[in-house]
Amino acid sequence: MGYKTPKGQNNHLPSAFRSEFQALDHSPPTIVRSPEEVLKSIDRARGVFDRHGVRIRQGNTLDRVFANTTSRLRGNKVVTAIGEIDNNFVSILASAIVAFADEPGIKGALEKISGSDVATSSRRQSPGKDVIWELTMLATLRMSGISSWLAEPDVVADFGFGNYGFACKKIYSENSVEKAIKKGIDQLAGAKLRGVVAINLDELIVPPNRILYASHPDHLRHILQDYIFKFMERHGATLRRYAPNDVCDGYIIHLSASGLMLHAGRVQPVTVNVIHDPSVGESEHGRRLDSLGRKLGNADGLPDWVKAAGGATSNW
């Protein structure tokens, strides 16, 4: 995760961050899993679907995604960068399914994941990908040691201000940003919770079957940060129009991508989350966003998450 603001963009962060964390650029340890651990996670994930009575139909997208990764990991052939990206996606997805196997409401999530296109090669709108974003947001909160669970609007957490909502919206087109934000605001209002709209930009940054190149994971992280801040500039009027208001404090803008590291010849996934407060000056909603940002900027819950999801941490 990163909160470093490009020069001239400090107004995009809560005021407390501007004064105290102006140069903060924090990235938590990545989670690495051996091929054997990934294979085990896939088998365990399939078992979670079976246990909840959710069928993975033979030959559907999820079945193919799992099967292709299994074949790559068990084979001795050279794996392309695109294949490595798929492996990373499956590793993260399967581990999340295993970690959330007993989460209330998980069966509905599994049904959407199994019943729609979740392939990394597709950019079509997908209920399964929407749910994967909700699980990703929940995992992010858990890794930060924040009490959180699946509930309307999508995810609810308590980080010191009572129940706080996260309306998770995945963006598939630049033309759909305002519609997604409005829907997120409606979800917060319907849940009768104050919170944020959590925006996922993963589908926008690169076309299907293309990859990013970077000299180092830090370089890739700065590429993602730059993309987020340019997105905020393009859609600044819309973001300011809908927050802050009676139910929404602001936004979390998320972007994750796997890039080919030229210095090491390997694929590395990187994630950036930026807290965005469209207003200026001290305020109650700004203090809530400040507190959330501080919590997300640590990894207090990482040991418990790794224990549940498998793998080990690495600082690159």
PEVEN-V161183 format. One record per residue. N is the residue number from 1. RES is the residue in one letter. PHI is phi as a letter, one per 40 degrees, with the letter a starting at -180 (999 if undefined). OMEGA is omega in radians with two decimals (* if undefined). D_FIRST is the distance of its C-alpha to the first C-alpha in whole Angstrom. Layout:
[[N & RES & PHI & OMEGA & D_FIRST] [N & RES & PHI & OMEGA & D_FIRST]]
This chain:
[[1 & M & 999 & 3.12 & 0] [2 & G & b & 3.07 & 4] [3 & Y & b & 3.13 & 7] [4 & K & c & -3.09 & 10] [5 & T & b & 3.10 & 12] [6 & P & d & -3.11 & 15] [7 & K & d & 3.13 & 18] [8 & G & g & -3.08 & 20] [9 & Q & b & -3.05 & 17] [10 & N & c & -3.14 & 17] [11 & N & c & -3.14 & 19] [12 & H & c & -3.10 & 16] [13 & L & b & 3.07 & 14] [14 & P & d & -3.03 & 16] [15 & S & d & 3.14 & 19] [16 & A & c & 3.09 & 18] [17 & F & c & -3.11 & 15] [18 & R & c & -3.06 & 17] [19 & S & c & -2.99 & 19] [20 & E & b & -3.03 & 17] [21 & F & b & -3.05 & 14] [22 & Q & d & -3.07 & 15] [23 & A & b & -3.09 & 14] [24 & L & c & 3.09 & 11] [25 & D & b & -3.00 & 8] [26 & H & b & 3.04 & 6] [27 & S & b & -3.12 & 5] [28 & P & c & 3.11 & 6] [29 & P & d & 3.03 & 10] [30 & T & c & 3.09 & 10] [31 & I & b & -3.13 & 13] [32 & V & b & 3.12 & 16] [33 & R & b & 3.10 & 19] [34 & S & c & 3.06 & 23] [35 & P & d & 3.13 & 25] [36 & E & c & 3.12 & 27] [37 & E & c & 3.12 & 24] [38 & V & c & 3.11 & 23] [39 & L & d & 3.11 & 27] [40 & K & c & 3.13 & 27] [41 & S & c & 3.12 & 25] [42 & I & c & 3.11 & 26] [43 & D & c & -3.14 & 30] [44 & R & c & 3.11 & 28] [45 & A & c & 3.08 & 26] [46 & R & d & 3.11 & 30] [47 & G & c & 3.10 & 31] [48 & V & c & 3.08 & 29] [49 & F & d & 3.14 & 30] [50 & D & c & -3.08 & 34] [51 & R & c & 3.13 & 34] [52 & H & c & 3.10 & 33] [53 & G & g & 3.12 & 36] [54 & V & b & -3.04 & 33] [55 & R & c & 2.95 & 35] [56 & I & c & -3.08 & 33] [57 & R & c & -3.12 & 36] [58 & Q & d & 3.10 & 37] [59 & G & g & 3.09 & 36] [60 & N & c & -3.01 & 33] [61 & T & d & -3.09 & 30] [62 & L & c & 3.11 & 28] [63 & D & c & 3.14 & 31] [64 & R & c & 3.13 & 31] [65 & V & c & 3.11 & 27] [66 & F & c & -3.07 & 27] [67 & A & c & -3.13 & 31] [68 & N & c & 3.12 & 29] [69 & T & c & 3.09 & 27] [70 & T & d & -3.14 & 29] [71 & S & c & 3.13 & 32] [72 & R & c & -3.07 & 29] [73 & L & c & -3.13 & 28] [74 & R & c & -3.11 & 32] [75 & G & c & 3.13 & 33] [76 & N & b & -3.10 & 34] [77 & K & c & 3.05 & 33] [78 & V & c & -3.11 & 31] [79 & V & c & 3.12 & 28] [80 & T & c & 3.10 & 27] [81 & A & c & 3.11 & 23] [82 & I & c & 3.09 & 23] [83 & G & c & 3.10 & 25] [84 & E & c & 3.09 & 22] [85 & I & c & 3.08 & 19] [86 & D & c & 3.11 & 21] [87 & N & d & 3.12 & 21] [88 & N & c & 3.13 & 18] [89 & F & c & -3.12 & 18] [90 & V & c & 3.11 & 21] [91 & S & d & -3.13 & 19] [92 & I & c & -3.12 & 16] [93 & L & c & -3.09 & 19] [94 & A & c & -3.14 & 22] [95 & S & c & 3.10 & 20] [96 & A & c & 3.11 & 18] [97 & I & c & 3.10 & 22] [98 & V & c & -3.09 & 23] [99 & A & c & -3.10 & 21] [100 & F & b & -3.05 & 22] [101 & A & d & -3.08 & 26] [102 & D & b & 3.14 & 27] [103 & E & c & 3.05 & 25] [104 & P & d & 3.14 & 27] [105 & G & g & -3.06 & 27] [106 & I & c & -3.10 & 26] [107 & K & c & 3.11 & 29] [108 & G & c & 3.10 & 29] [109 & A & c & 3.13 & 25] [110 & L & c & 3.13 & 27] [111 & E & c & 3.13 & 30] [112 & K & c & 3.13 & 28] [113 & I & c & -3.11 & 26] [114 & S & c & -3.00 & 29] [115 & G & c & -3.11 & 31] [116 & S & a & -3.07 & 29] [117 & D & c & 3.12 & 27] [118 & V & b & -3.10 & 24] [119 & A & c & 3.11 & 24] [120 & T & c & -3.13 & 22] [121 & S & c & -3.10 & 25] [122 & S & b & 3.05 & 25] [123 & R & b & 3.11 & 24] [124 & R & c & 3.10 & 26] [125 & Q & c & -3.00 & 25] [126 & S & a & 3.04 & 25] [127 & P & d & 3.11 & 25] [128 & G & c & 3.10 & 24] [129 & K & c & 3.08 & 21] [130 & D & d & -3.14 & 21] [131 & V & c & 3.11 & 21] [132 & I & c & 3.07 & 18] [133 & W & c & 3.09 & 16] [134 & E & c & 3.11 & 17] [135 & L & c & 3.10 & 17] [136 & T & c & 3.10 & 13] [137 & M & c & 3.11 & 13] [138 & L & c & 3.12 & 15] [139 & A & c & 3.12 & 13] [140 & T & c & 3.11 & 10] [141 & L & c & -3.14 & 12] [142 & R & c & 3.13 & 14] [143 & M & c & 3.10 & 12] [144 & S & c & 3.10 & 11] [145 & G & g & -3.12 & 15] [146 & I & c & 3.07 & 16] [147 & S & c & -3.02 & 19] [148 & S & a & -3.08 & 19] [149 & W & a & 3.08 & 21] [150 & L & c & 3.10 & 22] [151 & A & a & 3.09 & 24] [152 & E & c & 0.24 & 25] [153 & P & c & 2.95 & 24] [154 & D & a & 3.10 & 21] [155 & V & b & 3.09 & 19] [156 & V & b & -3.13 & 20] [157 & A & b & 3.04 & 19] [158 & D & b & 3.11 & 20] [159 & F & b & 3.05 & 18] [160 & G & h & -3.12 & 21] [161 & F & b & -3.06 & 23] [162 & G & g & -3.12 & 24] [163 & N & c & -3.02 & 24] [164 & Y & b & -3.00 & 21] [165 & G & c & 3.05 & 20] [166 & F & b & 3.07 & 18] [167 & A & c & -2.98 & 20] [168 & C & c & -3.11 & 18] [169 & K & b & 3.10 & 19] [170 & K & c & -3.06 & 18] [171 & I & c & 3.13 & 19] [172 & Y & b & -3.12 & 22] [173 & S & a & 3.06 & 23] [174 & E & d & -3.11 & 23] [175 & N & c & -3.06 & 26] [176 & S & b & -3.04 & 25] [177 & V & c & -3.10 & 22] [178 & E & c & 3.12 & 25] [179 & K & d & -3.14 & 26] [180 & A & c & -3.14 & 23] [181 & I & c & 3.12 & 22] [182 & K & d & 3.12 & 26] [183 & K & c & 3.10 & 26] [184 & G & c & 3.09 & 23] [185 & I & c & 3.12 & 25] [186 & D & c & 3.12 & 28] [187 & Q & c & 3.10 & 26] [188 & L & c & 3.14 & 25] [189 & A & c & 3.14 & 28] [190 & G & c & 3.12 & 30] [191 & A & c & -3.11 & 28] [192 & K & f & 3.13 & 29] [193 & L & b & 2.94 & 26] [194 & R & c & 3.14 & 24] [195 & G & a & -3.13 & 20] [196 & V & b & 2.92 & 18] [197 & V & c & -3.11 & 18] [198 & A & c & -2.99 & 14] [199 & I & b & 3.13 & 15] [200 & N & b & -3.09 & 14] [201 & L & b & -3.00 & 14] [202 & D & d & -3.06 & 14] [203 & E & c & -3.02 & 18] [204 & L & c & -2.86 & 19] [205 & I & c & 3.12 & 17] [206 & V & b & 3.07 & 19] [207 & P & c & 3.10 & 23] [208 & P & d & 3.09 & 24] [209 & N & g & 3.00 & 25] [210 & R & b & -3.11 & 23] [211 & I & b & 3.03 & 20] [212 & L & c & 3.07 & 18] [213 & Y & b & 3.12 & 19] [214 & A & a & -3.14 & 17] [215 & S & c & -3.04 & 18] [216 & H & a & 3.09 & 15] [217 & P & d & 3.09 & 12] [218 & D & c & 3.11 & 11] [219 & H & c & 3.12 & 13] [220 & L & c & 3.13 & 12] [221 & R & c & 3.12 & 8] [222 & H & c & 3.04 & 11] [223 & I & c & -3.13 & 13] [224 & L & c & 3.10 & 10] [225 & Q & d & -3.13 & 9] [226 & D & c & 3.12 & 13] [227 & Y & c & -3.14 & 14] [228 & I & c & -3.09 & 12] [229 & F & c & 3.06 & 14] [230 & K & c & 3.03 & 17] [231 & F & c & 3.13 & 17] [232 & M & c & 3.08 & 17] [233 & E & c & -3.11 & 20] [234 & R & c & -3.03 & 22] [235 & H & b & -3.08 & 22] [236 & G & d & -3.12 & 22] [237 & A & c & 3.13 & 25] [238 & T & c & 3.14 & 24] [239 & L & c & 3.13 & 21] [240 & R & c & -3.11 & 23] [241 & R & c & -3.00 & 26] [242 & Y & b & 3.13 & 25] [243 & A & a & -0.02 & 23] [244 & P & c & 3.05 & 23] [245 & N & a & -3.03 & 26] [246 & D & c & -3.11 & 28] [247 & V & b & -3.02 & 25] [248 & C & b & 3.11 & 22] [249 & D & c & -3.06 & 20] [250 & G & i & -2.98 & 18] [251 & Y & b & 2.78 & 15] [252 & I & b & 3.11 & 11] [253 & I & b & -2.97 & 11] [254 & H & b & 3.03 & 9] [255 & L & a & 3.06 & 9] [256 & S & b & 3.14 & 9] [257 & A & a & 3.02 & 12] [258 & S & b & -3.14 & 14] [259 & G & b & 3.08 & 16] [260 & L & c & -3.12 & 19] [261 & M & c & -3.04 & 18] [262 & L & c & -3.11 & 21] [263 & H & c & -3.04 & 22] [264 & A & b & -3.14 & 22] [265 & G & g & 3.14 & 23] [266 & R & b & 3.14 & 20] [267 & V & c & -3.10 & 18] [268 & Q & b & 3.03 & 14] [269 & P & c & 3.12 & 12] [270 & V & b & 3.14 & 8] [271 & T & b & 3.06 & 6] [272 & V & b & 3.01 & 4] [273 & N & b & 3.12 & 5] [274 & V & b & 3.01 & 8] [275 & I & c & -3.09 & 10] [276 & H & b & 3.04 & 14] [277 & D & b & -3.07 & 17] [278 & P & c & -3.09 & 20] [279 & S & c & -3.13 & 22] [280 & V & b & 3.08 & 23] [281 & G & h & 3.14 & 24] [282 & E & c & 3.14 & 24] [283 & S & a & 3.10 & 24] [284 & E & c & 3.14 & 24] [285 & H & c & 3.08 & 22] [286 & G & c & 3.10 & 20] [287 & R & c & 3.08 & 20] [288 & R & c & 3.11 & 19] [289 & L & c & 3.09 & 15] [290 & D & d & 3.14 & 15] [291 & S & c & 3.12 & 16] [292 & L & c & 3.14 & 13] [293 & G & c & 3.10 & 10] [294 & R & c & -3.14 & 11] [295 & K & c & -3.13 & 12] [296 & L & c & -3.13 & 8] [297 & G & c & 3.07 & 7] [298 & N & b & 3.14 & 9] [299 & A & b & -3.07 & 10] [300 & D & c & -3.11 & 14] [301 & G & c & -3.05 & 15] [302 & L & c & 3.13 & 13] [303 & P & d & 3.12 & 17] [304 & D & c & 3.14 & 19] [305 & W & c & 3.14 & 16] [306 & V & c & 3.10 & 17] [307 & K & c & -3.12 & 21] [308 & A & c & -3.00 & 21] [309 & A & c & -3.13 & 19] [310 & G & g & 3.10 & 20] [311 & G & h & 3.13 & 19] [312 & A & a & -3.13 & 18] [313 & T & c & 3.13 & 15] [314 & S & a & 3.08 & 14] [315 & N & c & -3.08 & 13] [316 & W & g & * & 14]]
